[in-house]
Amino acid sequence: MKRFIKSNAILLLVILLLGQNVFADKFVRQNNFLNEKSGSERTAQIKKFQAINNLQVDGALGQRTKDLLYNEELIVYDIVENPPTKDYWIVVNKSRRSLTLYKGNAVVQKYAVALGTSETPTPSAKGKISSKVVNPAWGGMGGKYTPRKADDPLNPLGERWLGLDLGKGLSGYGIHGNIVPNSIGKYVSNGCVRMFNYDIETEVFPKVGKGTIVWMGTDEELASWGVRQLVDKQDLNAKPTPEVTPVPNPNPTTTAETPSEVAPVEEEKIEVVDFDSIYKKENKTSSN
């Protein structure tokens, strides 16, 4: 009996050691959600992971997100041809529901966003920031909704507003905070770009100013303008990669959520397998 117990104890120890080695060797891309319990914070972290890694943002731990999470051969990078400025500028990707802050052709950071519905879509356009407002009031879209004062907890703009000049008669659009965090990653707004409050208040708002360039478009539109946000497969045994911009650890005339008048504040070899196209062919509406 003692010999049986000793043999099983040794076997168990071997299994445990082998198991630790197996898991120690398993690649897992940096993330902030695997150790989170289920809930809104975990979903928010999945959305941030998807945005940072050029995936379509929806907060679901689907196959594409799992592939990126566990497949070391997949690399994430941006190619920006002839950036419009060497300074900070913004790209809103309508296909992926993400906002990228660039400095020249370098990625500063990427963020998950919410965009307009099919009835009130976010326009495709090249424009610039025309105003910056801390604690904006909201005019209610000309009587469509109840106006909200600054600091009103029901104010849909949150506490930051970046008004946009998009030309072509497009007025009232902006990038702002929100009061419904779970709306991020969806097409639910009246055309504006919603961000997580921390992202716009702490990271984006302080870095940009009046005149900062903003491009908004689909994957196809952005590519035609020289901006490609990619996920590709690499050969881990190949020679060093070519130079790319790594990612760090689209016209309605309706009026969007314009705030009422408030004083503004100044202020590597790579084997390209077209990862995105493969999934589009399999299922155009597949979740991440």
Secondary structure, DSSP 8 states (H G I E B T S, - for coil): -HHHHHHHHHHHHHHHHHHHHHHHHS-----SSTTS-SSHHHHHHHHHHHHHTT----S---HHHHHHHH-TTEEEEEEESS-S-SSEEEEEETTTTEEEEEETTEEEEEEEEEEE-SSS----EEEEEEEEEES--B-HHHHTS--B-TT-TT-TTTTEEEEEE--TT--S-EEE--S-GGGTTSEEESS-EEE-HHIIIIIITTT--TT-EEEEE-HHHHHHTTEEEEEEEE-TTS------EE--------------S--------EE---HHHHHHHH-TT---
